């Protein structure tokens, strides 16, 4: 019988995590030995109604085909009761965590609440780093009491590559005014995702640490010139992680125009990508 730690998280997070464990224990007894919350929950930036729940589930053995099928049913049962927030993450072994995330590409995972048998984006040095230092344990030993391979050089290289590939492509695609993505970038969700997303990676390259989107916004206010502050404040407001600090009225008013705001956000992203430190 597992003795679960007391969770001091939002009730919606607690309900989803415990429901998943209940289904997993019924369908594949003994398989899930550890369950850790990462992402915004671990980094203190979970926003009810907006944030997803990120997790790493840990087993003592490599799941068999029958185990994988049972995990899929457990996630389906969890999703049936909790359509949102999404419960997204990866299934790994303790030995996977003690090695490089690059060697764990085949891990089962969930994305937008739906189960996938193969690995994906979530298996990366950022996830390993958050798990080692910040994760909230739902089941299993506390972070620091089990081995997680945190490789500072691999984290830098992965972060720089993510900026140069995903984020450069994102910035360019959303800068095409008449495209579907360009139109989507007129909305607030895209602005917060882009501005704070690239800033998180700049922070990691500059410090070697991981921060939340909200934390990245406040880092940007300390790091970049005052001419960039209006769009950073706007991204924070749209993200909902903090009250909007006072900004000059004219600058704030201009950013209420979605076309001006899109241009300011895309220009800011290009600057951050160019200014970010290199990898090795």
C-alpha positions in Angstrom: 0.0 0.0 0.0 1.5 3.3 -1.1 1.6 6.2 1.4 1.2 9.3 -0.8 2.8 12.6 0.2 0.4 15.5 1.2 -0.1 17.6 -1.9 -0.2 21.4 -1.4 -1.4 22.2 -4.9 -4.6 23.5 -6.5 -7.6 21.2 -5.9 -7.9 20.6 -9.7 -4.3 19.4 -9.9 -4.8 17.1 -6.9 -8.0 15.6 -8.3 -6.4 14.7 -11.7 -3.2 13.3 -10.2 -5.0 11.1 -7.7 -7.6 9.9 -10.2 -4.9 8.9 -12.6 -3.1 6.9 -9.9 -6.3 5.2 -8.9 -6.9 4.1 -12.5 -3.3 3.0 -13.0 -3.2 1.0 -9.8 -6.4 -0.8 -10.8 -5.4 -1.5 -14.3 -1.6 -2.1 -14.0 -0.9 -2.7 -10.3 2.5 -1.8 -9.1 3.7 -0.3 -12.4 3.6 3.4 -11.4 6.1 3.7 -8.5 6.6 7.4 -8.8 4.5 10.3 -10.0 6.0 13.8 -10.2 4.4 17.1 -11.3 6.6 19.3 -13.4 5.8 22.3 -15.6 3.9 25.3 -14.2 2.9 23.4 -11.0 6.5 22.7 -10.0 7.6 26.3 -11.0 4.9 28.1 -9.0 3.0 29.4 -12.1 0.0 27.2 -12.3 -3.1 29.2 -13.3 -6.5 27.4 -12.8 -8.5 27.4 -16.0 -5.4 28.2 -18.2 -2.5 25.9 -17.3 -2.1 22.2 -18.1 -0.7 19.7 -15.6 2.7 18.2 -16.6 3.9 15.0 -15.1 6.7 12.4 -15.1 5.5 8.9 -14.2 8.2 6.4 -13.1 8.3 2.6 -13.2 10.8 0.1 -11.9 10.6 -2.0 -15.0 10.3 -1.4 -18.8 6.5 -1.5 -19.5 5.4 -4.5 -21.5 2.9 -4.2 -24.4 0.2 -5.2 -21.8 1.4 -2.5 -19.5 1.3 0.2 -22.2 -2.2 -0.9 -23.1 -3.3 -0.6 -19.5 -1.7 2.8 -19.2 -3.6 4.0 -22.2 -6.9 2.8 -20.5 -5.9 4.6 -17.3 -5.3 7.8 -19.1 -8.6 7.5 -21.1 -10.5 6.9 -17.8 -8.7 10.0 -16.3 -9.6 12.1 -19.4 -13.2 11.0 -19.2 -13.5 12.6 -15.8 -11.2 15.5 -16.4 -11.4 17.0 -19.9 -9.3 19.9 -18.8 -6.7 20.8 -17.6 -4.8 18.4 -19.8 -2.7 15.8 -18.0 0.5 15.7 -20.2 3.8 14.0 -19.6 5.9 10.9 -20.0 6.3 7.4 -18.6 9.9 6.4 -17.9 11.9 4.1 -15.6 14.2 5.0 -12.7 17.2 3.9 -14.8 16.0 6.2 -17.7 16.2 9.2 -15.3 19.7 8.2 -14.2 20.8 8.4 -17.9 20.6 11.0 -20.6 17.1 12.1 -21.8 18.5 11.6 -25.4 18.5 7.8 -24.7 14.8 7.8 -23.8 13.2 8.7 -27.1 10.7 5.8 -27.0 9.0 6.6 -23.8 5.2 6.5 -23.7 3.6 9.9 -23.2 0.4 11.9 -23.2 -0.2 15.1 -25.2 -3.3 17.2 -24.8 -4.6 14.4 -22.6 -4.3 11.7 -25.3 -2.0 8.7 -24.9 0.9 8.1 -27.4 3.0 4.9 -27.3 6.2 6.7 -28.6 8.2 9.5 -27.1 8.0 13.1 -28.0 9.1 16.6 -27.2 8.6 16.2 -23.4 11.6 13.9 -23.1 14.3 16.5 -23.0 17.0 18.0 -20.7 14.5 20.7 -19.4 12.2 18.0 -18.1 15.1 16.2 -16.4 16.3 19.4 -14.8 12.9 20.4 -13.5 12.4 16.9 -12.1 15.7 17.0 -10.3 15.2 20.4 -8.7 11.6 21.5 -8.6 9.2 18.6 -9.1 6.2 18.1 -6.8 6.1 14.4 -5.7 2.6 12.8 -5.7 4.1 9.3 -5.2 7.7 8.2 -4.6 10.8 9.7 -3.0 11.4 13.4 -3.0 13.5 15.1 -5.7 17.1 14.7 -4.6 16.5 11.3 -3.2 16.8 9.5 -6.5 19.2 9.8 -9.5 18.4 12.2 -12.3 21.1 12.9 -14.9 21.3 16.7 -15.2 23.9 17.7 -17.8 24.4 21.4 -18.0 26.1 21.3 -21.4 23.3 19.2 -22.9 20.7 21.6 -21.4 22.5 24.6 -23.0 22.8 22.9 -26.4 19.2 21.6 -26.4 17.9 25.1 -25.4 20.0 26.9 -28.1 18.8 24.4 -30.7 15.2 24.9 -29.7 15.6 28.6 -30.2 17.3 28.2 -33.6 14.7 25.7 -34.9 11.3 25.8 -33.3 11.3 29.4 -32.1 12.9 30.9 -35.2 10.4 29.1 -37.4 7.5 30.1 -35.1 8.6 33.8 -35.3 8.8 33.7 -39.0 5.6 31.8 -39.6 3.5 34.0 -37.4 5.0 37.1 -39.1 3.2 36.4 -42.4 0.2 38.7 -42.0 -2.3 36.9 -44.2 -1.4 33.3 -43.1 -3.5 31.3 -40.6 -0.7 31.6 -38.1 -0.3 35.3 -38.8 -4.0 35.9 -38.0 -3.7 33.7 -34.9 -0.8 35.9 -33.7 -3.3 38.8 -33.5 -4.7 37.0 -30.4 -3.5 37.3 -26.8 -2.6 33.6 -26.4 0.0 33.7 -29.2 1.6 36.9 -27.8 2.0 35.4 -24.4 3.3 32.1 -25.7 5.8 33.7 -28.0 7.2 36.6 -25.9 7.5 34.6 -22.7 8.5 31.3 -24.4 11.6 32.7 -26.0 12.4 34.6 -22.8 12.4 31.4 -20.8 15.1 29.9 -23.0 17.2 33.1 -22.9 17.0 32.8 -19.1 18.2 29.2 -19.2 21.1 30.0 -21.5 22.1 32.9 -19.3 21.8 31.2 -15.9 21.7 27.5 -16.4 18.4 27.3 -14.5 14.7 26.9 -15.5 12.0 29.4 -14.9 8.2 29.7 -15.5 6.6 31.9 -18.2 5.7 34.4 -15.5 9.2 34.3 -14.0 10.6 34.8 -17.5 8.6 38.0 -18.0 10.0 39.5 -14.8 13.5 38.4 -15.8 12.9 40.2 -19.1 12.0 43.4 -17.3 15.3 43.3 -15.4 17.3 42.4 -18.5 16.1 44.3 -21.5 15.7 48.0 -22.1 12.7 50.1 -21.2 11.7 50.3 -24.9 10.8 46.5 -24.6 8.9 46.8 -21.4 5.4 47.6 -22.8 5.3 44.3 -24.8 6.7 42.3 -21.9 4.0 43.8 -19.6 1.4 43.0 -22.1 2.6 39.4 -22.4 2.4 39.1 -18.6 -1.1 40.5 -18.5 -2.2 38.1 -21.3 -0.6 35.2 -19.5 -2.4 36.0 -16.4 0.5 35.2 -14.1 0.8 38.7 -12.6 -1.0 42.0 -12.5 0.1 44.4 -15.2 2.6 46.9 -13.8 2.1 50.6 -14.7 3.3 51.5 -18.2 3.2 54.8 -20.0 -0.4 55.3 -21.2 0.5 55.9 -24.8 2.6 52.7 -25.1 -0.2 50.6 -23.4 -2.8 52.1 -25.6 -0.9 51.3 -28.8 -0.5 47.7 -27.8 -4.3 47.4 -27.6 -4.2 47.5 -31.4 -3.6 43.8 -32.3 -1.6 44.6 -35.4 0.8 46.9 -33.5 1.0 44.3 -30.7 1.8 41.5 -33.1 4.6 43.5 -34.7 6.1 44.5 -31.3 6.0 40.9 -30.1 7.6 39.5 -33.2 10.3 42.2 -33.1 10.9 41.4 -29.5 11.2 37.6 -30.2 13.8 38.2 -33.0 15.8 40.4 -30.6 15.8 37.8 -27.8 16.7 34.9 -30.1 19.6 36.9 -31.5 20.8 38.1 -28.1 20.7 34.7 -26.4 24.0 33.1 -25.4 25.3 30.3 -27.6 25.5 26.6 -26.6 28.8 24.9 -26.3 
